[in-house]
Amino acid sequence: MASVLVVEDDQFVRSALIRHLTEASHTVRSVGTALEALREVAHFRFDVVILDLGLPDLDGSEALKMLRGITDVPVIIATARDDETEIVRLLNDGADDYLTKPFSVEHLSARMAAVLRRSRSSAGEAPPSRLIQVGGLSIDPLRRQAQLDGIGLDLTRREFDLLTFLAGRPGVVVPRKELLAEVWQQSYGDDQTIDVHLSWLRRKLGETAARPRYLHTLRGVGVKLEPPDGSPPGHQQGRQR
């Protein structure tokens, strides 16, 4: 079973996809515009996104680029366009697979299964084995769980990766270029992407940029995570699980 976001403005196609995916025991959310899709992936965890290209507010290819700025969730393009050059460009822009409309539900199921296998295999590669403790912040990289003062944090995949990377270097100022390279796997990008994720993380940590507790931005230099005053930073070596 997977959590699926369907981004499709055609109500007939959308309803058919929702029905098929639900019958296959997947959890489905659906939207009809690119902006709604961006809001969904910012606030919910998905295993895969099925993205139509012909959206009313923004072309799907642009929506794909914006999605890739905030999440690494697998994206399957659903398109009526069969131009090979465009398909290659979409794959280079971050799409994991594509389907040309019309397609059968069996074909969709097979493509989804293949994408999910690759995604889950990649996610299982060599995770850190230590429990990270910084002040009241506790992060378990193996289980991909984080707590603040004993209360679980509901983080997106990218938020968790960003928090874990910074917490693994408590008190160290990390340049934005390094964050893009290590967390986003990009050699270049827009600083706004980092700022947006830091803003979301601060909200979930109960702080603001004006009154930071853990996340501190040094303008023109980078970002660092350190415990509030009086809390000792540190790492706890976790048991191998």
Secondary structure as GFF3:
##gff-version 3
##sequence-region A 1 241
A	DSSP	beta_strand	3	7	.	.	.	ID=ss1
A	DSSP	alpha_helix	11	23	.	.	.	ID=ss2
A	DSSP	beta_strand	27	31	.	.	.	ID=ss3
A	DSSP	alpha_helix	34	43	.	.	.	ID=ss4
A	DSSP	beta_strand	48	52	.	.	.	ID=ss5
A	DSSP	alpha_helix	60	70	.	.	.	ID=ss6
A	DSSP	beta_strand	75	79	.	.	.	ID=ss7
A	DSSP	alpha_helix	84	92	.	.	.	ID=ss8
A	DSSP	beta_strand	97	100	.	.	.	ID=ss9
A	DSSP	alpha_helix	105	123	.	.	.	ID=ss10
A	DSSP	beta_strand	131	134	.	.	.	ID=ss11
A	DSSP	beta_strand	137	140	.	.	.	ID=ss12
A	DSSP	beta_strand	145	148	.	.	.	ID=ss13
A	DSSP	beta_strand	151	152	.	.	.	ID=ss14
A	DSSP	alpha_helix	157	167	.	.	.	ID=ss15
A	DSSP	alpha_helix	176	182	.	.	.	ID=ss16
A	DSSP	alpha_helix	191	204	.	.	.	ID=ss17
A	DSSP	beta_strand	215	218	.	.	.	ID=ss18
A	DSSP	beta_strand	222	225	.	.	.	ID=ss19
A	DSSP	beta_strand	233	236	.	.	.	ID=ss20
###
